[in-house]
Amino acid sequence: MDLVHRLLALHFTGKQDKYGSLKAWPAPDLPSGKAWNPPVKGLVPRTIAP
């Protein structure tokens, strides 16, 4: 299953990613200090490695 299918399935079922491999970029226009709250449970922000 590709990423889009996994995101849709998790969103509509309300389940968390059992593999912990789903990561996404927060929106670039998110005001600083505001918490990122994606609609998919367990989705973690992707970060750039230093």
N, C-alpha and C positions, 0 to 999 in steps of 0.2 A: 504494500500500500504506500503511495507516495505521501509527501508532507501535507498537501491540500486535503486529501482524503482523511488522513489521520486527524487533522485539525477539525474538520467538519464532524467527523464521528465523535470526537471527544466533546465538542461544543454541544451537539444535540443530545448526547447521552448523559452529559454532566459528569463523566468519569475523569479520572486523572490519567496522565501518561504513565503506564506501568513500567516503561523502560527508562524514563527520565531523560529521553534524548531530544525532546521538543524544546527548541529555543527560538526566540524571535527578537527582532530589534524593536525597541520602543519607538513611538512616533517622534520625529525630529522636532516637532513643534510643542512637545510636552513641556509646560512651564517648569523651571527648576524648583525643586522642593516639593513638587506634586508627586504623589505615589503613582506608579504604573500599575494599572489594574486591568489586565486582559480578561476577556470573557471566558477563556479556557482555563480550567483549574490546573494548577501545577506547571503552567507555562512560565519558564524563567527567562529573564532578559539575556540576550547574547551579548558578550563583551569582547572587546578587541584585546588580544594578548599583548602585554607590554614588550 
